[in-house]
Amino acid sequence: MTLPVENLAINTIRTLVMDSIQAAKSGHPGTPMSMAPVAYLIFNELLNYDPAHPLWAQRDRFVLSSGHGSTLLYSVLHLAGVEQFKDGKPTGEKAVRIEDLKNFRQLDSRCPGHPEYGHTSGVEVTTGPLGQGLAMSVGHAIASKWFSAKYAKDGKDLFGFNVYSLCGDGCMMEGIASEAASLAGHLKLGNLCWIYDANKITIEGSTDLAFTEDVGKRFESYGWNVVRVEEDVNDLDALRRAFAAFRAENDRPTLIMVKSIIGYGAPNLAGTAKVHGAPLGEEEIRLAKEFYGWTYEKFAVPEEVAKLFADGIQTKGANVYAQWEKDFADYAAKYPELAKEFQMIQNGELPENWDEGLRKMWDADEKGTASRNSSGKSLNQLAAGIPWMLG
């Protein structure tokens, strides 16, 4: 069941997507329109995330591997009220303002065509090349597990987090996604959840042209927990059950497979390749908004939707962050050296004399050595001086 106000929030995401792309005369509306329910649920219900502190160490991470669907992320970052940070400090502005959405893909907008890390707060990684975000999400999940193993004390974990990544058929076709999935299964990353939008449409047409494998069975062979959502992706309760299965799983990464209609709501384009990578056009947008029952102006955010996010992610996020700060202060008082080291990692700092071993290791070698060997020696020396260097 989806409540009317939740449906309004989902349609707000969809209309912001359509309006942004139409204004730019360029973009990919199909996936954002169909996956708006998933984005709404992840941000307003699932993420352990404070929009006022988007760099908080224990925040859950959301990675949009389908980076071409960037307006989905930008729209939900706007609704969540994520603060813009620069050089680790708040700027006093929101990360995504309405004017940024109106200037999607334009110079100086915080809404470039594909999400860019460091440019727009709330964007965890730069994505675009298909499958790349999935691989980086595995890296985030590994880091989370390492933090927990290294720093958690007294049965209380202030450092681990969950990682969610949204992907589509294009990502699943890429070799990098397969390699990353295999490693995630091998490492039993129970804190990792991929949401696979199996809409069976690519920019060239149906996936039947080149991609007919059983993805679920492949992931089961990797050691993943595969959850298939057979109901309509607009059914939030069905999605909630799928995510509950992820949260109940500790020893396997989870793949949630959903079947959406690309460009959902566009009467003449939904379910076709034409809606993948081009603006809908004013008339098709008008008809789609009519289908949604949308009666507001362009780029509008209804008051009840703003309140829904204020009462949801903003309130919950502020509460969990405040509790974490208190708990971390207690931790730092009891384990000052570990707390100092953890904060150094968060600040991007290096230990004193971190490169000492590297500077001492090189002796002249008349014969020379293979670059793979010298590289390996260098990395091992660096790891000795930087305890948190992984690889």
N, C-alpha and C positions, 0 to 999 in steps of 0.2 A: 504493500500500500504506500502511496505517495500523497502526503498532505497537500492541500491546495497551495499553501504558502511555500512549500518545498518545490512544487511544480512551477510556481511563479519565479522562484530563485533560479531554477534550472533554465527556464525560458529567458530569464534576464541574461544569463551567460550566453545563450544562443543568439540573442538579438544583438548583444555587444559584439559578438564575433562577426555576425553578418554585416553590421554597420561599419565596423572597423575595416574589414576587407573591401567593402564597397567603396569606402572613402579613399582607400589606397589604390583602388582599381587593380589590386593584385593580392594573392594570398590563397590559403587552403582552408575553405570553410567546412568541408565535409566531415572530417574527423571531429573537430570541436563541436559541431552541432549534434553529432550522434553520441559523443562521450561526455556531454555536459553533466548527466546524472552522476557519473563516476567521479568527475572532478568535484562536483558539489559535495558528495558524500565524504570523499577523502579529506577535503579541507575543512568542512564545517563540523564533521563528526569524528573522524579517525585520527588525524594528525595530532601529535603531542607538539604543539607549535604556538609560539607567542608572536603575533604579527608585529608587536612593538619591539621585539628583540630577534630579528631574523638570523642573527649570527649566534644565538644561544647554542652552547655546545651539545646539549642533549636533545635538541629538536629532532623530530622525525624528518626525514628527507623525502621530497617528491621529485622525481626525475622524469621529465617529458622526453622520452627517447624519440618519439615521433615529433621531432622539433619543428617540422613544417606546420604542425598544428598549434603554433605558438600563441595564437589569439585565445585559445582555451586557457592557457596558463595566465596570460596577462589579464583576462577578464576576471578570473577567480582571485588573483592577487589584488586587483582593484576592490572587489567585494569584501575580501578579508581585511582590507585596510593595512596591508604590510607597509612598514616604514622604510624609507630609503636611507641606506647607510653608505658612507664613503670613507675609505681608509679606516674602517672599523668604528666610525662614529656616526650618530644619527644626524641627518641634515635638516630635520624639521619638516620634511616633505613626505608625501606618500610615494611609494615606489612606482605605482602605476596610477596616474591621474587620468581623468576623462580626456584631457587634452592630448595625453600620450596615445590613448586609444584612437582618438580622432586623427592622429598623425602616425598611425601604424606604417612601418616601413619607410618613414621619412627621416631626413637628417636630424640628428639631435633628439629624436624621440627615444623614450625608454622602452619602446616596443619595436625592436628590429624584427626583420623577417623571421629569424630564428633566435631562440633565447641565448643570451650571452652572459656568462658568469662574470660578476663584478660590475656589470653595467646596470642591471636591474636587480635590486634586492628581492629575495625570494626565488631567484633562479639559482639552483644549486650547481648546475654544470652547463657548459655550452654544448648544445646539441644541434644536429642537422644531418650529418651523415648517418644513414639508417643503421641501427644496431649499436652505435657508439654509446648512446646513453645507457643502454642495458649493461654494457661492459663496465661503465663507470659506476653504475649502481651496485655492482658486485664489489667494486673497490670500496665504496662507502660502507657496505655491509661488513666487509672484512675489517675495516677500521673500527666499526662499532664493536665487533666481537673482541678485537684487540684491546680497546679501551676498557671494556668490562673486565677482561682477564687481568689486565695490568693494574687497574686502579680501584676496582670495587672492593670494599672492605665491610666486614661485620654483617654480611648478608644483605647489604643495601647497594644497589647499582645506580649511581648518579651519572653514568657515562654512556651506557649503551642506548641505542635508538633503533627504530624500524626504518626500513627503506622501501618506498613504493616507486614503481616505474611503469609508465604507460607506454605501450608499444602497439604496433599494428602488423599487418602481413608483411610490409616491406622490411621491417626490422627482423622479422622471423626468417626471412630469406637470406639474411647476411651471415657469413661465416663467423664474424666476430661475436654475434649473439650466441651461436652454438658453442663456441669455445668458452665464453663466459658462463653460460648455463651449466656446462659440464663441470667447470671448476666450482661453481656455487653448490651444485649437488654433492660433489666430492667433499667440500668443506662443511656440509650440513648447515648452511646459513639459514636458520629458521627465522631470522629477522628480515628476510628479503621477500618481497611480494611483487611479482610482475602481473600487470593487468593487460591481457592480450585482446585487442579489439579485432576479432575475426570477422570483419565485414566482407571479406572475399572480393574486395575491389582495390585495384591499384590505378595509378594514373594512366596506364595503358589499357585497362579493361579488367575483366574477371581474372582472378588468380588461377582459374582453370587453364589459362594459357601456359603457365609455367610452374605452378606450385600446388600440388594436390596431395602432399603427404599428410599423415595424421600427426599433427603437432603435439597433441596431448600424449600420445603413446611415446613420442620421442622424448618428451620431458619426463615421463615416468621412468624411462630407461636411464635418464640422468640422475634419478633419485629424488625427483621433485614431488611435492604434494600437488596434484592437479585437480582443480575445482572447476567444474563446468556449470555455468549459469544458463540453464535452458530457457528461463523466463525472459520476458522483454527487459532490455537493459534499463528501461524507464521505471521498472519496479524496484524501488529502493529497498524494500524488505528482502527481495531476492539477493540484491547486492550485499545487504547487511549480513545475510547468512553466509555468503561466500567469504566475506572478510572475517567473520567470526571463525570460520574454518582455518584461515591463516593465523589468527591470533592464538588458536588452540594448538598450533603446530610448533614445536620447539626444535626439532632436529632435521627438518627439511625445508628448503625454500618452497614458496608456493607460487604456482601459476594459476591465475584466475582467467578463465576463457569466457568471454562474453560475445554474443552475436548481436551486432547492431546494424542499423540501416544507415549507411553513410548519407550525410545530408538530411537527416531525419526532419520531416516537416516541410521540405520544399517539394511541392506537389508534382512538378515536372522533371525534377533532377534527382530526387532522393533515390538511392540505390544504384546510381550510375557513376561511371568514371568522370563524367562531366563536372560533378560537384566536388571532385577531389582537389583540384588545384586552380580554380578560377572563381572570381566573384559571381554571385548569383544573378546580379542585375536587379534593378529597382522593382520591376514587376514581380519577379519570383520572390523577392524579399517581402513584398506586400502580401503575397499569397501565403508565404510561410508564416508571417506574423498573424495572419487571419486564422491559419490552422492552429497556432498556439493560443489564440484568443487574446492576442497582445493589442492593447489599446493605447499604449504610451508613445511618446515622441522618440526620435532617434537618440541613442546613447542614454536612455533613461534608466535609472535604478529606482524602482518603487520603494517607498518608505518602509513597507513591511519586510522587504528583502534586506535592506540595510540593517533593520533591527534584528532580523534572523541571524545575520552574521555577527552583529554586535553581541547578541546573547549567546552565540555559539562559540566560534573559534576565538573571538577577541576576549570574551569573559573567561572561558576555560583556559586559554593560553596565558592570560595574566595571572591567574591563580596558580597554575602549575609552575610558572617561572618564579613567582615569589616564593613558593615552597622550596623549589630547587636552590635558590640563592641562600635561603636559611640553612638548608641541609648541607650545602657545600661549605658554608662558613663553619659549621660544626666539624665537617670533615677536615677542613684546612687546619683547624685548631688541634685536631688529633693526629693528622698525618701531614705536617707542613711541607716536607720535602716532596712527597707525591703530589700534593696540591700545586706546589710551585712548578714542578715539571709539567703537569697537565696544562697549567696556564701558559707556560712557554710554548707548548705545542699549539694552543689556540691562538696565540699571538704571532705565530710564525717565527719564533726566535730559535736560536741555535745555542748549544752549550759552549762554554769557554773552551778554546783549543780544540774545537770539533774537527779541524783538519790536520792536527798535529801528526797523526800516523801517516796521512797521505803525503805530507811534506818530507817525511823521513824515509819513505819506502823506495825511492827511485835511485838505483845504481846504474851506472853505464852498462849496457849490454851490447857487445859488439855484434852478436848474432841477430839481436832483435827478438821480438816476441809477437805472437798473434794478438791482434787488437782485442779479441774476445777474452784472452787471458789477462791482458793489462786492464781491461775494463772490469773484469771480475775482481781482480786484486784491489782496484780503486774502490769499488763498491763495498767490499768487505772492510777496507780501512775506514771508509766513511761511516759504515754501520757501527763500527767499534766506537766512534766518537759521537754518534748520534743515535742514542738507544731507541728512538721512535722511528727510525728509518726502516721501512718494510719493503720486501721485494724478493 
